[in-house]
Amino acid sequence: MDRMFGTDGVRGIANQELTSRLAYDLGRAGAHILTEGTHKPKILVGMDTRISGHMLESALVAGILSVGAEAVCVGIVPTPAIAYLTRKYGADAGVVISASHNPVEYNGIKFFNKNGYKLSDDLEDKIQAVIEENFEGVPSPIGENIGRKIVEEAAIEDYIEFAKSTIDTNLKGLKVALDCANGAAYETAVQTFRALGAEVVVINNDPDGFNINKNCGSTHPEELMDYVVKKGCDLGLAFDGDADRCLAVDENGKLINGDFIMSICGKHMKDTGKLDKDTIVITVMSNLGMHIAMKREGINFITTKVGDRYVLEEMVKDGYKIGGEQSGHIIFLDYNTTGDGLITGLQLSAIIKNTGKKLSELASVMKELPQVLVNARIPNDKKDIYITDEEIASEIKGIEDKMKGNGRVLIRPSGTEPLVRVMLEGEDQSEIDEIAHSLAKLIEQKANQ
């Protein structure tokens, strides 16, 4: 069997790829592996607003109860709330049913360990092995030893109180527009900002099970960009379906992506003595403009592969406090163990309040270089040709030499499709567009000879 777990749990089209049977199996195997040796283990379960969530929750919980574990169901909450509440409630593990920013037909199942961290590859492989071995040796208790389902009504309030505690100011005087993506942030974000005294206006916070991420939220911020200007807001915040991402919009309606947010927050943390080792962890996809800005501000950066799990690994390994992705998936390790859109929005809002500066002025710390991305279709067995072929490698070196440090070439093989992604950054949009298409064409020609 192929590996069941991807970079962010088990995902697929609900009721077709991610079936109730698979959800049951994951609940049963996950509860067994994550709670072996504990007395009457407790597993937290939450979900986003997708219509398939209830179906999958029922199956997942049945699997958990079948091995004698207790399932604590907290309903619709952001993914990062599960990471936090697993720790707060002393649970042995947490599970969230969500497909994040994906369309409604998809769903996913993602596990957290008792400390609120996503599982290692090794633990995920053990869960898959239990399923593949048909649950050999996994107990099926009877009578009083079967697990019990508990509904925890206070979960949202507990998460909101935690979120409020992460900033040292109220937000009175700020007018904030929130785009909740008709997803898991629709209650928590609105209630938190209002409780902190902000004037809040909201769009896309009426989930019906079908409209999650539909032309809204962090993947489609266009409506919010118009709305912020129309309503005269100080800023706007766009979450994705499970609210682990957050993008911002300044008072002029300009999108402020994750690179800008990390630059603003990183600079403020350094200025206030809170940036340990003066370092931010980013991925290879962060804009070169951020590299230039951070060097100017005396901030170091460590670069990882694309994926928040790789960012988190680096942060935990060396004790860094902030890291993330251009997509708005940002980790503030002082507060939570995973990307948390609400925490990100609160940190940014608190900086605006405390400095008295407009978001556009804060964002001027960084100038984004033009970027272009072109796909080159090649056979799967030739995805390293940009390294092994001398002509291609020489062409890439020549392009970088020509840019003289004010641009770069990044080639990323796709993990799921027969292609490599050719990304160029530089000072002139039309120039890098032409170079990127020419390089992609060369790679395609050489790979398909």
C-alpha positions in Angstrom: 0.0 0.0 0.0 1.2 3.5 -0.7 1.9 5.8 2.2 -1.5 6.8 3.7 -0.3 10.0 5.4 0.7 13.1 3.4 2.4 16.2 4.6 -0.6 17.2 6.7 -2.4 14.0 7.7 -4.7 11.8 5.7 -6.6 13.7 3.0 -9.0 12.9 0.1 -12.5 13.4 -1.3 -14.8 12.6 1.6 -17.0 9.4 1.1 -14.9 8.4 -1.9 -11.2 8.3 -0.9 -11.6 9.3 2.8 -14.4 6.9 3.6 -16.2 6.3 6.9 -14.4 2.9 7.0 -11.0 4.5 6.7 -12.0 7.1 9.4 -13.0 4.2 11.7 -9.7 2.4 11.1 -7.7 5.6 11.7 -9.6 6.2 15.0 -9.0 2.6 16.1 -5.4 2.4 15.0 -4.5 5.9 16.1 -6.0 5.5 19.6 -4.1 2.2 20.0 -0.7 3.5 18.9 -0.9 6.9 20.6 -2.2 5.7 24.0 -0.6 2.3 24.5 0.1 1.8 28.2 -2.1 4.5 29.5 -5.1 4.0 31.8 -8.4 4.8 30.1 -6.8 7.1 27.5 -8.5 10.4 26.4 -8.5 11.7 22.8 -9.7 15.1 21.8 -11.7 15.4 18.5 -12.6 18.6 16.6 -13.6 19.5 13.1 -14.2 22.3 10.6 -17.5 23.3 9.0 -17.6 20.8 6.1 -20.8 18.8 5.7 -18.7 15.6 5.7 -17.3 16.4 9.1 -20.2 14.8 11.1 -20.1 11.6 9.1 -16.3 11.2 9.6 -16.5 12.3 13.2 -19.0 9.5 14.0 -16.8 6.9 12.3 -13.6 8.2 13.9 -15.1 8.3 17.4 -16.5 4.8 17.0 -12.9 3.6 16.2 -11.5 5.4 19.2 -14.2 4.0 21.6 -13.7 0.5 20.2 -10.3 0.2 21.8 -11.5 1.5 25.2 -10.4 5.1 24.8 -12.4 8.1 25.8 -13.4 10.6 23.0 -13.8 14.2 24.0 -15.7 15.9 21.2 -15.3 19.7 21.1 -17.2 20.4 17.8 -16.2 23.0 15.3 -13.0 24.6 16.4 -9.8 25.8 14.5 -7.1 23.2 14.0 -4.7 25.1 16.3 -7.3 25.0 19.1 -7.0 21.2 19.1 -3.2 21.5 19.5 -3.7 23.9 22.5 -6.7 22.1 24.1 -5.0 18.7 23.9 -2.4 20.1 26.3 -4.8 22.1 28.4 -7.1 19.1 29.0 -4.3 16.7 29.6 -5.4 14.5 26.7 -3.3 11.7 25.3 -3.8 12.8 21.7 -5.9 15.2 19.6 -7.5 14.7 16.2 -8.9 17.3 13.8 -11.2 16.5 10.9 -10.4 19.1 8.3 -9.0 19.7 4.8 -7.8 23.2 5.6 -7.9 25.4 2.6 -9.1 22.7 0.2 -12.6 22.8 -1.5 -15.6 21.3 0.4 -15.6 17.9 -1.2 -12.3 17.2 0.5 -11.7 16.3 4.1 -8.8 15.1 6.2 -7.8 13.5 9.5 -4.8 14.9 11.3 -3.4 13.7 14.7 -1.5 15.6 17.4 0.4 14.0 20.2 -0.2 14.8 23.8 2.1 17.8 23.6 0.2 19.3 20.7 2.7 18.5 18.0 1.9 16.9 14.7 3.0 13.2 14.5 6.4 12.1 13.3 6.6 10.1 10.1 7.5 7.1 12.3 4.3 7.3 14.4 2.2 7.8 11.3 3.8 4.7 9.7 3.0 2.7 12.9 -0.7 3.7 12.6 -0.8 2.6 9.0 1.0 -0.7 9.8 -1.7 -1.5 12.4 -4.4 -1.0 9.7 -2.5 -3.0 7.1 -2.0 -5.9 9.5 -5.8 -6.0 10.1 -5.5 -4.8 13.7 -3.6 -7.9 14.9 -3.1 -7.7 18.6 -5.3 -4.6 19.0 -7.8 -5.2 21.9 -11.6 -5.1 21.5 -12.8 -4.6 25.1 -16.4 -5.4 26.2 -18.7 -4.2 28.9 -17.5 -1.4 31.1 -14.2 -1.3 29.3 -15.6 0.1 26.1 -14.8 3.8 25.6 -17.2 6.7 26.2 -17.9 9.8 24.2 -18.0 13.1 26.0 -19.0 16.5 24.6 -16.9 19.4 26.0 -19.0 22.5 25.7 -16.4 24.9 27.1 -13.8 24.3 24.4 -14.4 27.4 22.4 -14.4 29.7 25.5 -11.2 28.1 26.7 -9.4 28.7 23.4 -10.7 32.3 23.2 -9.3 33.0 26.7 -6.0 31.5 25.7 -5.9 33.6 22.5 -6.7 36.8 24.4 -3.8 36.1 26.8 -1.2 36.1 24.0 -1.2 39.9 23.6 -0.4 42.5 26.3 -2.9 45.2 25.1 -6.5 45.6 24.3 -7.5 46.5 20.7 -9.8 49.5 21.5 -9.6 52.1 18.7 -8.9 49.5 15.9 -11.4 48.7 13.3 -10.8 45.2 12.0 -12.4 43.4 9.1 -12.5 39.6 9.4 -13.0 37.1 6.6 -13.7 33.8 8.3 -13.8 31.7 5.1 -17.1 30.2 6.3 -14.9 27.9 8.3 -13.7 27.1 11.8 -12.8 30.7 12.8 -16.4 31.9 12.4 -17.0 32.1 16.2 -13.5 32.2 17.8 -12.1 35.0 15.7 -15.1 37.3 15.9 -15.6 36.7 19.7 -11.9 37.2 20.5 -11.5 40.5 18.6 -14.7 41.9 20.1 -13.8 40.8 23.6 -10.5 42.7 23.2 -12.4 45.9 22.3 -11.9 46.1 18.6 -14.6 47.4 16.3 -15.3 44.3 14.2 -16.9 43.9 10.8 -17.2 40.4 9.3 -17.7 38.7 6.0 -18.0 35.0 5.2 -18.9 33.8 8.6 -22.1 32.0 7.9 -21.1 28.4 7.3 -23.7 26.1 5.8 -21.5 23.0 5.3 -20.9 23.7 1.6 -19.4 27.2 1.4 -16.1 26.7 3.3 -13.3 28.4 1.4 -15.6 29.1 -1.6 -14.3 32.3 -3.2 -13.3 33.6 0.2 -10.7 33.5 3.0 -6.9 33.4 2.6 -7.0 31.6 -0.7 -9.4 34.3 -2.2 -8.9 37.5 -0.3 -10.2 39.8 -3.1 -13.5 40.5 -1.4 -11.8 41.4 1.8 -9.4 43.7 0.0 -12.4 45.7 -1.3 -14.3 45.5 2.0 -11.5 46.9 4.1 -11.4 50.1 2.0 -15.2 50.3 1.8 -15.6 50.1 5.5 -12.7 52.3 6.4 -10.9 49.6 8.4 -7.4 49.8 9.9 -6.7 46.2 8.7 -8.4 43.1 7.5 -7.6 39.5 8.3 -8.3 36.5 6.1 -8.3 33.0 7.6 -8.5 29.6 5.8 -11.1 26.9 6.4 -9.4 25.5 9.6 -7.9 28.8 10.7 -4.3 27.8 10.9 -3.4 30.4 8.2 -3.9 34.2 8.3 -3.2 36.8 5.6 -3.7 40.5 6.2 -4.9 43.5 4.2 -3.7 47.0 4.9 -5.9 50.1 5.2 -5.4 50.7 1.5 -6.7 47.3 0.5 -3.3 45.9 -0.3 -2.7 42.2 0.5 0.0 41.6 3.2 1.2 38.0 2.8 3.0 35.7 5.3 6.5 37.0 4.4 5.4 40.6 5.3 3.7 39.5 8.5 6.8 37.5 9.6 9.0 40.5 8.7 6.8 42.9 10.7 6.5 40.6 13.7 10.1 39.5 13.6 11.3 43.1 13.6 9.0 44.1 16.4 10.2 41.0 18.5 13.8 42.0 17.9 13.1 45.6 18.8 11.5 44.5 22.1 14.1 41.9 22.9 11.8 38.9 22.3 13.4 37.4 19.2 15.6 34.6 20.5 18.9 34.3 18.6 17.6 37.1 16.3 16.4 34.4 13.9 13.3 33.6 11.8 12.7 30.2 10.2 11.3 30.4 6.6 10.9 28.1 3.6 12.6 28.3 0.2 9.4 29.9 -1.2 9.8 33.1 0.9 10.5 36.1 -1.4 14.1 37.2 -1.8 12.8 40.7 -0.7 12.3 39.2 2.7 15.9 38.0 2.8 17.2 41.5 1.9 14.9 43.1 4.5 16.0 40.8 7.3 19.7 41.3 6.6 19.2 45.0 6.7 17.4 44.7 10.1 20.1 42.4 11.5 17.8 39.4 11.6 19.1 36.0 10.7 17.0 33.5 8.8 17.1 29.7 8.4 15.6 28.2 5.3 13.7 24.9 5.1 11.9 22.8 2.6 8.3 23.8 1.8 5.9 22.6 4.6 5.1 23.9 8.0 6.3 20.6 9.6 9.8 21.3 8.4 9.7 24.9 9.7 8.5 23.6 13.1 11.2 20.9 13.3 13.9 23.5 12.8 12.2 25.8 15.4 11.9 23.1 18.0 15.5 21.8 17.4 17.2 25.1 18.1 14.6 27.0 20.1 13.5 29.7 17.6 10.4 31.6 18.4 8.8 32.5 15.0 8.7 30.8 11.6 6.3 30.2 8.8 5.3 30.3 5.2 4.4 32.9 2.6 0.9 31.4 2.7 0.2 32.8 6.1 0.9 29.6 8.0 2.9 31.2 10.8 4.1 29.6 14.1 4.6 31.6 17.3 6.2 28.9 19.4 5.9 30.9 22.6 2.1 30.4 22.3 1.2 27.4 20.2 2.8 24.3 18.6 1.4 24.8 15.2 0.4 27.6 12.8 -2.4 29.6 14.4 -4.3 32.1 12.3 -5.9 33.8 15.3 -2.7 34.2 17.2 -1.0 35.6 14.0 -3.9 38.1 13.5 -3.7 39.2 17.2 0.1 39.6 17.2 -0.1 41.9 14.1 -3.0 43.9 15.5 -1.2 44.4 18.8 1.8 45.8 16.9 -0.4 48.3 15.1 -2.0 49.3 18.4 1.2 49.5 20.4 3.2 51.4 17.7 0.4 53.7 16.5 1.6 53.0 13.0 -0.6 52.1 10.0 -0.2 48.6 8.6 1.1 50.0 5.3 3.9 51.8 7.1 4.8 48.6 9.1 4.8 46.6 5.8 7.3 49.0 4.2 10.0 47.2 6.1 10.1 44.8 3.1 9.9 45.3 -0.6 8.7 42.2 -2.5 10.7 41.3 -5.6 8.7 40.3 -8.7 8.3 36.5 -8.9 7.2 34.1 -11.6 6.4 30.4 -11.5 6.4 28.2 -14.6 5.8 24.4 -14.7 8.0 22.2 -16.9 6.3 18.8 -17.7 8.9 16.0 -17.5 8.9 12.2 -16.7 8.9 11.3 -13.0 12.2 9.6 -13.4 13.9 12.8 -14.7 13.0 15.2 -11.9 16.6 15.7 -11.0 17.7 16.7 -14.6 18.2 20.3 -13.6 21.1 19.0 -11.4 22.5 16.2 -13.5 22.4 17.8 -16.9 25.4 20.0 -17.5 23.7 22.3 -20.0 20.8 23.1 -17.7 23.0 23.5 -14.6 25.2 25.8 -16.5 22.2 27.9 -17.7 20.9 28.2 -14.1 24.4 29.4 -12.9 24.6 31.9 -15.7 21.2 33.4 -14.8 22.1 33.7 -11.2 25.5 35.3 -12.0 23.7 37.8 -14.2 21.3 38.8 -11.3 24.3 39.6 -9.1 22.5 38.8 -5.8 19.3 40.7 -6.7 17.5 37.6 -7.9 17.4 33.9 -7.8 16.4 30.7 -9.5 14.6 28.0 -7.6 13.7 24.6 -9.1 11.2 22.4 -7.1 10.2 18.9 -8.3 6.5 18.2 -7.7 5.8 15.5 -5.2 2.6 14.4 -6.9 2.8 15.3 -10.6 5.3 14.7 -13.5 6.7 18.2 -13.5 9.2 20.6 -11.9 8.3 24.1 -10.9 10.7 26.8 -12.2 10.6 29.9 -10.0 12.5 33.1 -10.7 12.7 36.3 -8.7 14.3 39.5 -9.8 13.9 43.2 -10.2 12.2 43.3 -13.6 9.0 41.3 -14.0 9.1 41.1 -17.8 12.7 40.0 -17.8 12.3 37.2 -15.3 9.1 36.1 -17.0 11.0 35.6 -20.3 13.9 33.9 -18.6 11.7 31.5 -16.6 9.7 30.4 -19.7 12.9 29.9 -21.6 14.5 27.8 -18.8 11.3 25.7 -18.4 11.3 25.0 -22.1 15.0 23.9 -22.0 14.3 21.5 -19.1 11.2 20.1 -20.9 13.2 19.6 -24.2 16.1 17.9 -22.5 14.0 15.7 -20.3 11.7 14.5 -23.0 14.4 13.6 -25.6 
